[in-house]
Amino acid sequence: MSDYLPIIGITMGDASGVGPEVIMKSLAHASVYAQSRPLVIGDARRLELAGKLVGSPLAVRAIDNPAQAQYAQGTVDCIDLGLIPADLPFGKLSPVAGDAAFRYIERAVALTQQDQIDAICTAPLNKEALHAGGHKFPGHTEMLAHLTGTPEVSMMLVAPNLRVIHVTTHIGLLHAIRKIDTGLVQRTIERGHETLVRAGIAEPRIGVCGINPHAGENGLFGCGEEEEKIIPAVLALRERGWNVEGPLPADTLFFRAGRGDFDLVVAMYHDQGHGPVKVLGLEAGVNITVGLPVIRTSVDHGTAFDIAGKGIADERSLLEALRQGAELATRRG
């Protein structure tokens, strides 16, 4: 294993939310610097204000590019885009903050394309603010796919004892069922398999959810979606020698995965996969975008406008996102 510490670009997210606070809390942990070189892409003044709100002793250094960073514990290196007014309130939707959140991601992607950072870790943005700022994306995942020119990506959620990859995400349920087909199911499983192998799981055990209750129960429920859309993909991958099982009833598959029967669950649609992960706790979940040319991890919680600016936001999800990013990041050493 290389001793190289990957440079993790941390985008600040929506400046009106809890992103600046959880960043300042997280970068006070020695574990972050033991596993990576963190570099914030955001607004230095906003980070300084957030530091005061959380009682942080950290200093913030405004820089222009990664070459100027010191990566020294006790000082937060921030590529300062200077987009946030000093009087921008916390906890209120702002088009300015929405546009800035996009600009941070845009800069992070450019830095990865220039091989100046090794992974991206995103603090939360607000979709309504993003749209108000002129950027019509459903969320981070679709934005990153657009900016990197990636035709198809998958969302993976990671929580204690559970990993879930989604065949479809931010579309309505009826549209999701229409969109699911054998090719998409197979490509999603392939992306999840590749990610786990990269993370050190040589032969991942993968459980695939059905679409209908009881995975259709041999045609009793639904219109044959399992037989048409899922089973051919599972059989094709099993022929490669992969350990893939399904389609399985979602109501028992997540229980089995939680007790250790599977390394990865393949969910067919947004709520099927998100619900079980979030029951385990928002503070412990991590969102990983799979299929991009660069690893991207994220907290699995929102901007939390109700507590933003109060200094009480929990940093544990960001710490886990940084840890996952460091494990999966491109190694250049």
C-alpha positions as CSV (number, residue, x, y, z in Angstrom):
1,M,0.0,0.0,0.0
2,S,1.4,3.4,-1.0
3,D,2.1,6.0,1.8
4,Y,0.6,8.6,-0.5
5,L,-2.0,10.7,1.2
6,P,-4.7,11.6,-1.3
7,I,-5.8,15.3,-1.6
8,I,-9.5,15.4,-0.9
9,G,-11.4,18.5,-2.3
10,I,-14.2,19.3,0.2
11,T,-16.8,21.5,-1.5
12,M,-18.6,23.8,1.0
13,G,-22.1,23.2,-0.2
14,D,-24.9,25.7,0.5
15,A,-23.4,28.5,2.7
16,S,-26.7,29.0,4.4
17,G,-26.8,25.5,5.7
18,V,-24.7,23.4,8.1
19,G,-21.9,22.7,5.6
20,P,-19.4,25.3,6.8
21,E,-20.0,24.2,10.4
22,V,-19.5,20.5,9.9
23,I,-16.4,21.2,7.8
24,M,-14.8,23.2,10.6
25,K,-15.7,20.6,13.2
26,S,-14.4,17.7,11.0
27,L,-11.1,19.4,10.2
28,A,-10.3,19.6,14.0
29,H,-10.0,15.8,14.0
30,A,-6.5,14.4,13.7
31,S,-7.8,11.3,12.0
32,V,-8.6,13.4,8.9
33,Y,-5.0,14.4,8.4
34,A,-3.7,10.9,9.2
35,Q,-5.6,9.5,6.1
36,S,-5.7,12.5,3.7
37,R,-4.8,16.0,2.8
38,P,-8.1,18.0,3.0
39,L,-8.6,21.1,0.9
40,V,-11.8,23.1,1.1
41,I,-13.3,24.7,-2.0
42,G,-15.6,27.5,-0.8
43,D,-15.5,30.8,1.0
44,A,-12.8,31.6,3.6
45,R,-14.9,34.2,5.4
46,R,-17.8,31.9,5.7
47,L,-15.6,29.2,7.2
48,E,-14.1,31.7,9.7
49,L,-17.7,32.6,10.8
50,A,-18.6,29.0,11.1
51,G,-15.5,28.4,13.1
52,K,-16.6,31.0,15.6
53,L,-20.1,29.5,15.8
54,V,-18.8,26.1,16.7
55,G,-16.0,27.4,19.0
56,S,-13.2,26.1,16.7
57,P,-9.6,27.0,17.4
58,L,-8.7,26.4,13.7
59,A,-7.3,29.2,11.5
60,V,-8.5,29.5,7.9
61,R,-6.0,30.2,5.0
62,A,-7.4,31.6,1.8
63,I,-5.5,30.3,-1.2
64,D,-5.9,30.3,-5.0
65,N,-4.8,26.7,-5.9
66,P,-3.7,23.4,-4.3
67,A,0.0,24.1,-4.7
68,Q,-0.3,26.8,-2.1
69,A,-1.9,24.5,0.5
70,Q,0.1,23.5,3.6
71,Y,-2.2,20.6,4.7
72,A,-1.2,21.2,8.4
73,Q,-3.5,20.2,11.2
74,G,-4.7,23.4,12.9
75,T,-5.1,25.4,9.7
76,V,-7.9,25.0,7.1
77,D,-6.7,25.5,3.6
78,C,-9.5,27.0,1.5
79,I,-9.5,27.8,-2.2
80,D,-11.5,30.9,-1.8
81,L,-14.0,31.8,-4.5
82,G,-15.3,34.8,-2.5
83,L,-18.9,34.4,-3.6
84,I,-20.7,34.7,-0.2
85,P,-21.7,38.2,1.2
86,A,-20.6,38.7,4.7
87,D,-24.2,39.3,5.8
88,L,-25.8,36.2,4.2
89,P,-28.1,34.7,6.9
90,F,-27.9,31.1,8.0
91,G,-31.0,29.0,7.6
92,K,-32.7,30.9,4.8
93,L,-32.9,29.9,1.1
94,S,-30.6,32.0,-1.1
95,P,-30.1,32.0,-4.8
96,V,-26.6,33.4,-4.2
97,A,-25.8,30.4,-2.0
98,G,-27.3,28.1,-4.6
99,D,-25.2,29.5,-7.4
100,A,-22.1,29.4,-5.2
101,A,-22.7,25.7,-4.3
102,F,-22.6,25.0,-8.0
103,R,-19.4,27.0,-8.5
104,Y,-17.6,25.1,-5.8
105,I,-18.4,21.8,-7.5
106,E,-17.4,23.2,-10.9
107,R,-14.0,24.2,-9.5
108,A,-13.5,20.9,-7.8
109,V,-14.2,19.0,-11.1
110,A,-11.8,21.2,-12.9
111,L,-9.1,20.4,-10.3
112,T,-9.7,16.7,-10.7
113,Q,-9.4,17.0,-14.4
114,Q,-6.0,18.8,-13.9
115,D,-4.9,16.0,-11.5
116,Q,-4.6,18.5,-8.7
117,I,-7.0,16.7,-6.3
118,D,-7.7,12.9,-5.9
119,A,-11.3,12.8,-4.7
120,I,-14.2,15.1,-4.0
121,C,-16.2,15.1,-0.8
122,T,-19.3,17.3,-0.8
123,A,-21.1,19.1,2.0
124,P,-24.8,19.4,1.4
125,L,-26.5,21.8,-1.0
126,N,-30.2,22.8,-1.2
127,K,-31.9,21.8,-4.4
128,E,-34.4,24.7,-4.3
129,A,-31.6,27.2,-3.8
130,L,-29.5,25.5,-6.6
131,H,-32.5,25.9,-9.0
132,A,-33.0,29.5,-7.8
133,G,-29.4,30.2,-8.6
134,G,-29.9,29.1,-12.2
135,H,-28.7,25.5,-12.1
136,K,-31.5,23.0,-13.0
137,F,-30.1,19.8,-11.6
138,P,-31.9,17.3,-9.3
139,G,-28.8,17.2,-7.1
140,H,-25.0,16.6,-6.8
141,T,-25.1,13.3,-8.6
142,E,-26.6,14.6,-11.8
143,M,-24.5,17.8,-11.7
144,L,-21.3,15.9,-11.4
145,A,-22.2,13.6,-14.2
146,H,-22.9,16.6,-16.4
147,L,-19.7,18.4,-15.5
148,T,-17.5,15.3,-16.1
149,G,-19.3,14.3,-19.3
150,T,-20.3,10.9,-17.7
151,P,-23.3,9.4,-19.4
152,E,-24.4,7.2,-16.5
153,V,-23.6,7.0,-12.8
154,S,-25.0,5.3,-9.8
155,M,-25.7,6.5,-6.2
156,M,-24.4,4.3,-3.4
157,L,-25.3,4.8,0.2
158,V,-23.1,3.5,3.0
159,A,-24.1,3.1,6.6
160,P,-22.9,0.8,9.4
161,N,-23.3,-2.8,8.2
162,L,-25.2,-1.7,5.0
163,R,-24.2,-0.6,1.5
164,V,-26.9,0.2,-1.1
165,I,-26.6,1.0,-4.7
166,H,-29.6,2.4,-6.7
167,V,-30.7,1.5,-10.2
168,T,-32.8,4.7,-10.3
169,T,-32.9,7.7,-8.0
170,H,-34.5,11.1,-8.4
171,I,-37.5,10.2,-10.5
172,G,-41.0,9.3,-9.7
173,L,-41.9,5.7,-9.0
174,L,-43.9,5.2,-12.2
175,H,-41.1,6.7,-14.3
176,A,-38.6,4.5,-12.3
177,I,-40.3,1.3,-13.2
178,R,-40.5,2.2,-16.8
179,K,-36.8,3.2,-16.8
180,I,-35.5,0.0,-15.2
181,D,-34.4,-2.5,-17.8
182,T,-31.9,-5.4,-17.9
183,G,-29.0,-3.3,-19.2
184,L,-29.4,-0.7,-16.5
185,V,-29.7,-3.3,-13.8
186,Q,-26.6,-5.1,-15.0
187,R,-24.5,-1.9,-15.4
188,T,-25.5,-0.8,-11.9
189,I,-24.4,-4.1,-10.4
190,E,-21.1,-3.8,-12.3
191,R,-20.4,-0.4,-11.0
192,G,-21.1,-1.5,-7.4
193,H,-18.9,-4.6,-7.9
194,E,-16.0,-2.6,-9.2
195,T,-16.2,-0.1,-6.3
196,L,-16.2,-2.8,-3.7
197,V,-13.3,-4.7,-5.3
198,R,-11.4,-1.4,-5.4
199,A,-12.2,-1.0,-1.6
200,G,-10.6,-4.4,-0.9
201,I,-13.5,-6.8,-1.1
202,A,-12.2,-9.3,-3.6
203,E,-15.5,-11.2,-4.1
204,P,-18.5,-9.0,-3.1
205,R,-21.7,-10.8,-2.2
206,I,-24.5,-8.8,-3.9
207,G,-28.2,-9.1,-3.2
208,V,-30.6,-7.6,-5.7
209,C,-34.1,-6.3,-4.7
210,G,-37.2,-7.1,-6.7
211,I,-39.5,-4.3,-7.8
212,N,-42.8,-5.8,-6.6
213,P,-43.8,-7.0,-3.1
214,H,-42.2,-10.4,-2.4
215,A,-40.1,-9.9,-5.6
216,G,-43.3,-10.7,-7.6
217,E,-43.7,-14.1,-6.0
218,N,-43.5,-16.0,-9.3
219,G,-46.0,-13.7,-11.1
220,L,-48.5,-13.2,-8.3
221,F,-47.6,-9.5,-8.0
222,G,-46.9,-7.1,-10.7
223,C,-46.7,-7.6,-14.5
224,G,-43.6,-9.8,-14.7
225,E,-41.1,-7.0,-14.1
226,E,-38.7,-9.3,-12.2
227,E,-38.6,-11.9,-15.0
228,E,-38.3,-9.3,-17.7
229,K,-36.0,-6.6,-16.2
230,I,-33.9,-8.2,-13.4
231,I,-33.4,-11.9,-13.8
232,P,-31.5,-11.8,-17.1
233,A,-29.0,-9.3,-15.6
234,V,-28.5,-11.5,-12.5
235,L,-28.0,-14.6,-14.6
236,A,-25.5,-12.9,-16.9
237,L,-23.3,-11.8,-14.0
238,R,-23.6,-15.2,-12.3
239,E,-22.2,-16.7,-15.5
240,R,-19.0,-14.6,-14.8
241,G,-18.7,-16.3,-11.5
242,W,-19.9,-13.3,-9.5
243,N,-21.8,-13.9,-6.2
244,V,-25.1,-12.2,-7.2
245,E,-28.4,-13.3,-5.8
246,G,-31.9,-12.1,-6.7
247,P,-34.4,-10.7,-7.3
248,L,-35.1,-11.0,-3.6
249,P,-37.9,-9.5,-1.5
250,A,-36.7,-6.1,-0.3
251,D,-38.4,-6.4,3.1
252,T,-36.1,-9.3,4.1
253,L,-33.1,-8.5,1.9
254,F,-32.2,-5.4,4.0
255,F,-32.4,-7.4,7.2
256,R,-30.2,-10.1,5.8
257,A,-27.6,-7.5,4.6
258,G,-27.6,-5.9,8.0
259,R,-26.7,-9.1,9.7
260,G,-23.8,-9.7,7.2
261,D,-25.2,-12.0,4.5
262,F,-24.4,-9.4,1.7
263,D,-21.8,-6.8,1.0
264,L,-24.1,-4.8,-1.2
265,V,-27.8,-4.4,-1.8
266,V,-29.1,-3.3,-5.2
267,A,-32.2,-1.2,-4.8
268,M,-34.5,-0.5,-7.7
269,Y,-35.7,3.0,-6.8
270,H,-35.0,5.9,-4.4
271,D,-37.1,5.1,-1.4
272,Q,-36.5,1.4,-1.5
273,G,-32.9,2.0,-0.8
274,H,-32.9,5.3,1.1
275,G,-35.4,4.3,3.8
276,P,-33.4,1.4,5.3
277,V,-30.1,3.4,5.3
278,K,-31.6,6.5,6.9
279,V,-33.3,4.4,9.7
280,L,-29.7,3.6,10.7
281,G,-29.0,7.3,11.3
282,L,-28.3,10.3,9.2
283,E,-25.2,11.1,11.2
284,A,-23.5,7.9,10.1
285,G,-24.5,7.7,6.4
286,V,-22.3,8.4,3.4
287,N,-23.3,9.0,-0.2
288,I,-20.9,7.8,-2.9
289,T,-21.3,8.6,-6.6
290,V,-20.1,5.5,-8.5
291,G,-19.1,5.6,-12.2
292,L,-17.5,9.1,-12.3
293,P,-13.9,9.4,-13.4
294,V,-13.2,10.6,-9.8
295,I,-14.5,9.3,-6.5
296,R,-17.1,11.5,-4.9
297,T,-18.4,11.0,-1.4
298,S,-20.9,13.1,0.5
299,V,-22.7,13.4,3.8
300,D,-26.0,11.7,3.7
301,H,-28.0,14.6,5.2
302,G,-29.3,17.9,3.9
303,T,-28.5,21.5,4.7
304,A,-30.6,21.4,7.9
305,F,-31.7,25.1,7.7
306,D,-33.5,24.6,11.0
307,I,-30.3,24.3,13.0
308,A,-27.8,26.1,10.6
309,G,-25.9,28.9,12.3
310,K,-26.4,27.4,15.8
311,G,-23.1,25.6,16.0
312,I,-24.8,22.3,16.9
313,A,-24.6,20.3,13.6
314,D,-23.1,16.8,13.9
315,E,-20.0,16.2,11.9
316,R,-19.9,12.4,12.0
317,S,-21.3,11.9,8.5
318,L,-18.7,14.2,7.0
319,L,-15.9,12.4,8.9
320,E,-17.1,9.1,7.5
321,A,-17.4,10.6,4.0
322,L,-13.8,11.8,4.2
323,R,-12.7,8.4,5.4
324,Q,-14.5,6.6,2.6
325,G,-13.1,9.2,0.1
326,A,-9.6,8.6,1.3
327,E,-10.0,4.8,1.0
328,L,-11.3,5.0,-2.6
329,A,-9.4,7.9,-4.0
330,T,-7.0,7.7,-6.9
331,R,-3.5,6.9,-5.7
332,R,-0.7,8.8,-7.4
333,G,2.2,8.0,-5.1
